[in-house]
């Protein structure tokens, strides 16, 4: 099967560079932009990012937590931000890290992936630690509507290793089991499917040590940990290897800290080095 969310995102990466910019309105960033830590300041900050970067980056990734902390008014801003990006044709990855079972998981999927939903996004992040199969209702809804999901797999926080690197009764590590689950859902799609993985650019040789073939997942790899968190081009190649051409680098503070007048330039610089970092493989999308 061709087309779908994975291919749409892949085309955006090829056109604009493999960069996803997070919309993370930390209090310190609001202050640096001379904005108040209020729903009004949140709205101005977020819509400035959308206005400056829509059509210039592969994707935008609003972090739901920074909107939720303002209650219903913050959620209303998030709704407006997602709608503004959609109107400009820029792909959104809503960072909500939801994970549940049965009808509850289906309810989360309906909230974010159903066309016409108030908080409709192109894709969302999911937590698979109730078992990857618990996320299947979200995957089914995503596939049915040309949307996507990103499952947390090898994250950049050091605490994650206790769970993600652990062996399972089935043989592979927990992270390896998530990769296999993604590969099953993506198998019918060419060249990539709707199920992506979150793999931190700071995880070092973990994929190799755990015997994980990231390229076999046949999905986009959302890579936090770049820029302000320390990872550079050499880390991208070392962590992802042959899967590097599928990497969508996620940068937030490293771009947002440049200020509202320099977002475009900062994003362009990051997209340039990320393209250099991910073009080294002989295989994969170009």
C-alpha positions in Angstrom: 0.0 0.0 0.0 1.3 3.4 -0.9 0.4 6.8 0.5 -0.9 7.5 4.0 0.6 9.6 6.8 4.1 8.1 6.7 4.6 9.0 3.0 3.1 12.5 3.5 5.5 13.2 6.4 8.4 11.7 4.4 7.6 14.1 1.5 7.6 17.0 3.9 11.0 15.9 5.3 12.4 15.8 1.8 11.0 19.2 0.9 11.8 21.2 4.1 14.5 19.1 5.8 14.0 16.4 8.5 13.1 18.9 11.2 10.2 18.9 13.7 10.0 22.0 15.8 8.4 21.6 19.2 6.0 24.3 20.5 7.0 24.2 24.2 5.9 27.4 25.9 8.0 27.0 29.1 7.6 29.9 31.5 11.2 30.9 30.9 10.6 31.2 27.2 7.5 33.2 27.6 9.5 35.6 29.8 12.3 35.7 27.3 9.8 36.7 24.6 8.3 39.4 27.0 5.1 37.5 27.3 3.1 36.8 30.5 2.5 33.3 31.7 -1.2 33.5 30.9 -3.4 32.0 28.2 -3.0 35.2 26.3 0.8 35.0 26.4 0.6 31.3 25.5 -1.6 32.1 22.5 0.7 34.8 21.2 3.8 32.7 21.6 2.3 29.6 19.9 0.7 31.4 17.0 3.9 33.3 16.4 5.7 30.0 16.0 3.0 28.7 13.7 3.1 31.8 11.6 6.9 31.9 11.3 7.5 28.2 10.6 4.5 26.8 8.7 5.6 25.8 5.3 9.2 25.9 6.3 9.6 22.8 8.5 8.4 19.2 8.1 6.3 19.3 11.2 5.3 21.2 14.3 4.9 19.4 17.7 2.9 21.2 20.4 3.6 19.8 23.8 0.1 19.4 25.4 1.3 19.7 29.0 2.2 23.4 28.6 -1.3 24.1 27.4 -3.1 21.9 29.9 -1.5 23.7 32.8 -3.7 26.7 31.9 -6.9 24.7 32.2 -9.7 25.1 29.7 -8.3 28.4 28.4 -5.0 26.7 27.6 -6.8 23.8 25.8 -8.7 26.4 23.7 -5.4 27.8 22.7 -4.1 24.4 21.7 -7.2 23.8 19.6 -6.5 27.1 17.8 -2.9 26.3 17.3 -3.7 22.9 15.8 -6.3 24.5 13.5 -3.9 27.2 12.4 -1.2 24.7 11.5 -3.7 22.6 9.6 -5.0 25.6 7.7 -1.4 26.3 6.5 -0.9 22.7 5.5 1.8 22.0 8.1 1.9 18.5 9.7 1.3 18.4 13.4 2.5 15.9 16.0 0.6 16.4 19.2 2.8 15.4 22.1 0.3 13.9 24.5 1.9 10.4 25.3 -1.4 8.8 25.8 -1.6 5.1 26.6 -4.6 3.0 27.8 -6.7 0.0 27.0 -9.9 -0.8 25.1 -12.6 1.8 24.8 -10.5 4.3 26.8 -7.7 4.1 24.2 -10.3 4.4 21.5 -11.6 7.5 23.2 -8.1 9.2 23.3 -7.7 8.3 19.6 -11.1 9.9 18.8 -10.2 13.0 20.7 -7.0 13.7 18.6 -7.2 11.7 15.4 -10.8 11.9 14.2 -11.2 14.4 11.4 -13.3 17.3 12.7 -12.4 16.7 16.3 -11.8 19.9 18.2 -8.2 18.8 19.0 -7.6 17.1 15.7 -3.9 16.6 14.9 -2.1 14.7 12.1 -0.5 12.4 14.6 0.1 11.9 18.3 2.7 10.4 20.6 1.6 7.2 22.5 3.0 5.3 25.5 3.0 1.5 24.8 3.8 0.4 28.4 0.5 -1.3 28.9 1.6 -3.5 26.0 2.0 -2.3 22.4 -1.2 -4.1 21.4 -3.2 -1.8 23.8 -2.5 1.0 21.3 -4.1 -0.9 18.4 -7.4 1.1 18.5 -5.4 4.3 17.9 -3.5 2.7 15.1 -6.8 1.5 13.5 -8.3 5.0 13.6 -5.1 6.6 12.3 -4.9 4.2 9.4 -8.6 4.8 8.6 -8.1 8.6 8.4 -4.6 9.0 7.0 -3.2 9.9 10.4 -0.2 8.6 12.3 1.1 7.7 15.8 4.6 7.7 17.4 5.2 5.1 20.1 7.8 5.8 22.8 10.5 3.2 22.3 14.0 4.3 23.4 13.6 7.6 25.1 16.4 10.1 26.0 15.6 10.1 29.8 18.0 7.9 31.7 15.1 6.4 33.8 13.6 4.9 30.7 16.3 2.2 30.4 15.0 0.2 33.4 11.8 -0.6 31.4 12.8 -0.2 27.8 16.0 -2.3 27.9 14.5 -5.1 30.0 14.2 -8.6 28.5 10.8 -10.1 27.9 9.5 -13.7 28.1 9.1 -13.5 24.3 12.9 -12.9 23.9 13.5 -9.4 22.7 13.8 -6.4 24.9 10.7 -4.3 25.7 11.9 -1.7 23.1 12.6 -4.5 20.6 9.0 -5.8 21.1 7.7 -2.3 20.3 9.8 -2.1 17.1 8.4 -5.5 16.0 4.8 -4.3 16.7 5.4 -1.2 14.6 6.9 -3.3 11.8 3.7 -5.5 11.7 1.5 -2.5 11.4 3.7 -0.9 8.7 4.3 -4.0 6.7 1.6 -3.2 4.2 2.8 0.3 3.4 5.6 1.4 1.1 8.1 2.8 1.8 7.0 3.8 5.3 3.8 3.3 7.3 1.8 5.3 9.8 3.4 3.9 13.0 6.5 5.9 13.9 8.8 5.4 16.9 10.3 7.9 19.4 14.0 7.1 19.7 16.2 9.6 21.5 19.3 10.8 19.7 21.2 10.5 23.0 20.7 6.7 23.6 24.1 5.9 22.2 24.7 2.3 21.2 21.5 1.0 22.8 19.9 -0.2 19.5 23.0 -2.2 18.7 23.4 -3.7 22.2 19.7 -4.7 22.3 19.8 -6.2 18.8 17.2 -3.8 17.5 17.0 -3.0 13.7 15.3 0.4 13.7 15.1 0.4 9.9 13.0 -2.8 10.0 10.2 -0.8 11.7 9.5 0.9 8.3 8.3 4.0 10.1 9.5 7.5 10.7 11.8 7.8 13.8 11.1 11.0 15.9 14.4 11.9 17.5 14.4 14.2 20.6 17.6 15.0 22.4 19.1 17.2 19.6 20.6 20.7 19.9 20.1 22.0 23.5 20.0 18.4 24.9 23.5 17.7 23.4 23.2 15.3 20.4 24.8 16.4 17.1 25.2 14.9 13.6 27.7 12.2 14.7 25.2 11.0 17.4 22.5 10.7 14.7 24.6 8.4 12.6 25.9 6.4 15.6 22.4 5.8 17.1 20.4 5.3 13.9 22.9 3.8 11.5 21.1 2.6 8.3 17.8 4.0 9.6 19.3 7.6 9.7 17.4 8.6 6.5 14.1 8.0 8.3 15.0 10.3 11.3 12.9 13.3 12.0 14.9 15.4 14.4 12.9 17.2 17.1 14.3 20.5 18.3 12.4 22.9 20.7 14.4 25.1 23.0 17.4 25.3 20.5 15.1 27.1 18.1 12.6 28.8 20.3 15.3 30.5 22.4 16.4 32.4 19.2 13.4 34.6 19.8 10.4 35.5 17.6 12.4 37.4 15.1 14.9 34.6 14.4 12.8 31.5 14.3 13.0 31.0 10.5 16.8 31.4 10.4 17.3 29.1 13.4 15.0 26.5 12.0 16.8 26.6 8.6 20.2 26.2 10.2 18.9 23.1 12.2 17.3 21.6 9.1 20.5 22.0 7.2 22.7 20.1 9.6 20.0 17.5 10.2 19.8 16.8 6.4 23.6 16.4 6.4 23.4 14.1 9.4 20.7 11.8 7.9 21.9 11.7 4.3 24.9 9.5 5.0 23.1 6.2 4.4 23.1 4.4 1.1 19.6 3.2 1.6 16.3 4.7 2.6 14.4 7.8 1.3 16.2 10.8 -0.2 
